[in-house]
């Protein structure tokens, strides 16, 4: 009985968090009188750029592969929340694979 109560409490907390996160673009769209899609893009781009800034400034030297990996992960999270289209994740993944395919392959094989 206690386990059932704990499980239902966790599900309610999860639903509350999910509704809070999905309401942010709606509230922004209402307050700025813009469409919800534009509000989602504005919020998502702000989150992606802030993550990229933090990751690129974290070390002594900027590591573009780590920054790209963090950005792709963030875009995946935003896609899971429904703020970005899966097509954007696919396009960014293809661009990252094109840009960093040879350096990562050389690093794995040990060639310099």
N, C-alpha and C positions, 0 to 999 in steps of 0.2 A: 504494500500500500504506500509506504514511504517512497519507494522507487518510482511508482506511478505518479505521485505528487511532484517529485523532483523533475521527472521527465516532462510533465505538463508545464511546470514553471519555466523550465529551460526553453520549451517551445514557444511560450508566450513572450519571453524576453527576446528570443530570436525574431519573432514576428514584429515586435515593437521596434527593434533596431532596423529591420529591413524596411518597415514603413517610414521610419524617420529618414533613412538614406534616400529612399525614392521620392520623398516629399521635397527635398532640397531644390531640385531643378524646377518643380512646379511652383514653389514659393518664389523663386528668383524670377521665373517667367511672369508671374502675376505682378510682382513689384516693379519690374522694368518694362512691362508691356511688350514682351517679345515672345516668340514661340518657345515651346518647351524644348524642341530640338536644338535651338540656338543656345538656350540656357545650359543644356547638357554639354554642348561643345565648349562653351566658355569655362564651365567648372572643370571639365575633364582636362582641357589644355592647361589650366592653372595648376592642377594637381600634378600633371605629367612634368611640366616645366620646373615645379618646385622640387620634385623628386630628382630630376636630372641635375639641378643645381646642387643639391645636397650631396649626391653621390660623386659628382665631378669635383667638388671642393673637399671631399673627405680625406683624401690622401695628399702626399707631397706633390705627386705628379698626377695629372688627370689621366685616368684610364678609360679610353673611349669604349672598350669592350664591356667593362663593368657598368658604365653609364647606359649603354644600349641595352644590356641585359635588365637593368633596373627599370628602364623605360618600357620595355616589352612586357615585363611582369606587371607594371602598373597599368598598362593598357589592357592586359588580360583581366586584371581585377575590375577595371572600369567597364569592360565588356560584360563581365559576370554580373555586375550591378545593373546593367541595362542602359548605361549612360553613353556607350559607344557601340557602333555597329561592329559585328564580327568581321566585316570586310576591311575595316581599318586595321584590325589586329593582323589579318592575313597580309595586307599590303606592307605594313611595317615589318613584319617578320620576313617577308621576301626581300625588302630593302636591306635589312640588317644582315641577312644571309649573303646577299650579294656583296655588301661592303666588307664584311669581316670573314668571309669563307676561306680565303687564301691565308690570311694571317693566323687564324685559329688552326687550320690544317697544318701549317708549317710548325706551329707551336706544339701540336700533338705529336707530329712525326719527329720532332727534335731538330729539324733543319733550321738554320738561321738565315 
